[in-house]
Amino acid sequence: MAKRRKEKDEDEDKPFKIPKFDEQAFIKRERRNIKTTFIAFLFAFLMAFVCFGFWALMGSNSAFRWPLVLLVFIANAVFIKYLFLRFNIDLTDFTKKNWFVTYAVYFFTWLLIFIVIVNPPFYDDEPPLVEVVALPGVQEPGGNITIVAKITDNKGINTNDISMVITDPDGNTTSLEPDVFEFDNTIVKYVFQNPDDILDEFQYELTVKDVSGIETKKSGIFSYDEYAIEVASYRFENLTHNDDIEIDVDEDVSTENFRVYYTLNKK
């Protein structure tokens, strides 16, 4: 028991020695880590543009766009190790932590560069968003119909590439050029007058192109009817405040709620 205590006291009396710092090994290791990080960054930068090529070739209508791009990105990650060996980088003490940092740099660099180059102002393959309506949907002879469209796009619309084709009930078409439209920021208007008072259903097709040349077409219908709005009261003369006035309105005049009123003596 006394011997053990003596050995313990001798160990405690020994001075603490600071481990020798190998400066050369430290510098060599840090230089290697800088090289591997730089190579992973450059390779990720290159792969972002390679994936962008596949992205652009497949087009916006492809359902396999993202899966293919991710597959190319992941599959080519195996070449990082071969690049290290090609540049004579010593990987004998390259730990799991080092590999994790390398692949993290590869992933986040690729993701950042790829997201930037597939979006405006560098790239845009999304067609213009067009919402169009004819007001009213049904009109009486002698009245006008206003076709209103709201157009938005990532990069902007070329107003010189906006056109419309209107087809009457007899199949005759009228092509409208950009100078007949009214422009107010993202709103485009056209007033159809129907001077010949043609009845029945008309069709229209609006074509819009953005500054990248990507096209969107939207179509719709409107019609002219002599009975779009009709007073259906049983009598029209000698009306008093006790008389009910019934007005029938074609449901296709508008899908929104609206108010119909009747005037007496222009009041």
N, C-alpha and C positions, 0 to 999 in steps of 0.2 A: 504494500500500500504506500509506504514511504518512498519506494523507488519510482512508482508511477507519478507521485506528486513532484518528485525531483525532476523527472523527464519533462513534465508539463511546465515547470518553472523555467527550465532551460530553453524550451521552445518559445516561451513568452519573452525571454530576454534577448532573443535574436532580433536584430534590427530589420525593419521592413524595407525590402528592396523594390524600387520602381522598375517595372519591366522595361527592357530596352526598346526604345522606339526605332523601328526600321523605316527611316525616312524614304529611302529609295523604293522600298516595296509599296509604301503608301502613295508616293507620287505616281508610280507605275500603275497602281490600281485605279487611282482617280482619273488618270489620263485614259485608261481603257474605258471607264464608265462614261466619260465625256464622248469618246468616239462612238460607243454603242448607242448612246442617246441621239447623237447627231445623225448616225446612219438610219436609225429607226424613224427619225423625223423626216429625213429626205425620202426614204422609201414610202412613208405614208403620204407625203406630198405627191409623189409620182403615182401612187395607187389611186389617189383621189381623182386625178385626171383620167386615168384608165377607166375607172368606174363611171366617170362622167360621160365617156364615149359610149359605153353600153347604155347608159341612161338616155342619152339623146337619140341613139339609134332605135331604141325600142318604142319610143313615143309615149305620149300621155295616156293612151287607151290600153296599154298593156298591163295585165294583172300581175305579171311576173317581174315587173321592174325592180321593186325593192328586193324580192328574194334573190334575183340574179346578182344584183349589185353587192348584196351582203355576202353571197357565196363567193364571188370573185375576191372580195376583200379578205374574207377568212382564209380561203384556200391559199392565197399568196403570202399569208403571214409566215408560212413555213420557210420561205426564202430568207427570212431575216437571219437565221442561224448560218446559212450558207454564205450570206454576205459578210458576216463577221469573220468566218474562216477565210473567205476570199481576201479580206484585208488584213490577214495574219493577226487577228486579235486572239490573245490567249484567254481561253475560257475554262481553264483548269479549276479555278476557284470562283467561277461565276455561279452565285447562289440563286436559290429560288426567288429571293427578294429582287435580285438584279433582273431576272427574267420577267418578273411581274412589272417592274418599272419600265422595262423595254417595251413590253406589249401594251402597257397603259399609254405610253407616249405614242406608239403606233396607232392605237385606236382613237384617242382623242384628237390627235393631229389630223388623221384622215376624216373624222367626223366633222370637225370644224371647217376644213378646206372644202369638203364635198358639199356641205350645206350652203356655204357661201357661193360656190360656182353654179349651183343648180337653181339659184333664185335670182330675181332681178336685182341689180341691173345687168348682171352677167349673162343670164339665161332666162328665157320665159317661153314655155310651150303650152301655157294654159290659154284657151280661147276666151274671147270677151264674154262677160256675163251680161245677157240681154233679157230684160223683162219688158214685154210689149202688150198693149191693150188698145182696143178700139172703143171710143166713147162717143155716143152710146153704142151698145151692141146691135140695136135695132133702131132705125130712124124712119121718119115719114118722108115722102117725096117733098123736095124743096128744102130739106134740112141738110146740114153738114155733119160729117163724122170726123172726129179728130183721132188720129192714130198717134199714141204717145209711147215712147220707149225710153227706159232707163238703161244706160250702157256704162259698165265699169270694166276696167282692165288693169292688170298689174303695171304695164308700161305706158299705156295710153292708146287712144283711138285715133285712127287716121280718118278725119271727117270726109276726105275726098274719096274714100272707099266705102261709103255708106250708100246703099241703093235699095230700092223697093220695086217689086212687081205686083201689080193689082190685076186680078182676073175677074171680069164681070160674069154674070150668069150665062152669057152666050159663048163664053170661052175666049173672048177678046182680051188681050193683055196690054197693060200700059206700064212702061218702064220709067221709073222716076230717078232722076239724077240728084246728086248732093245739093245742088243750088235751090231745090224746091223745099228743103227741110229748114225748120227753125231749130237753132242750137242754143241751149242754155246749160252750160257746164255739162253734166252727164245726161241731160234730158234732150231728147230729139222729138220734134213734133211735125206732123203733116196733116193738113186739113183737106179731106176729100169732099168735093162739092156735088158730084153727080148731076151735071147740068141737064142731062137727058132724062132724068127721073126714072132710071131703070130700076125695076123692082126685082126682088128675090135676093139670093145670097151672093156676096162677093168674097173672094179670097185674096189675101195679101201675104207676101213673103219679104221679110226684111233681112238684108245681108249686111253684116258688119265685119270689118277687118281691123285688127290692131296694127301698131307700127311694125310688128314683126311679120305681118302678113298672115297671121292665123285668123281663120274665118269662123263666124258663127251665123247660122241662119235660124230665124224664128218666123213662124207662120201663124195665121189666125183668120177668122172670118168675121164679117159683119153683114147686115142685110138691110134692105129697104122694104117697108111694108106700109100699106095705106092704113092699116088698123093697129099700128104699134101702140098708140094711145087713143082710146075711144071713150067718149062719154056715154054711159049706158043707162042714164036716167030714163024714166018712162015718159017724161015730157020736158020740153026745153023752153017753154014760154010761160010768162006770168009766174016765175018762181018766187017763193017767199022764204023767209028765214026758217020756216018749219019743213021745207022740202029737203029731202036727202038727195045728194048728188053722188052718183056712183060712177067711178072712172075705172075702166079696165086697161091694164098695162101689160104688154107682152113681157113675159118673165125674162126674155133674152135681152131686154133693153140694158140691164145691168145686173151683175151678181151682188152688188152692194145695196144697202138700204138707201132709199132716196124718197123725196117728198114730191107728191103731185098735188097741184092746186088748180082751182077753177076761178076765173075772174068774171065778175058781173059789171057790165058797163065800163069795161077797161079798168076796173078797180080791184 
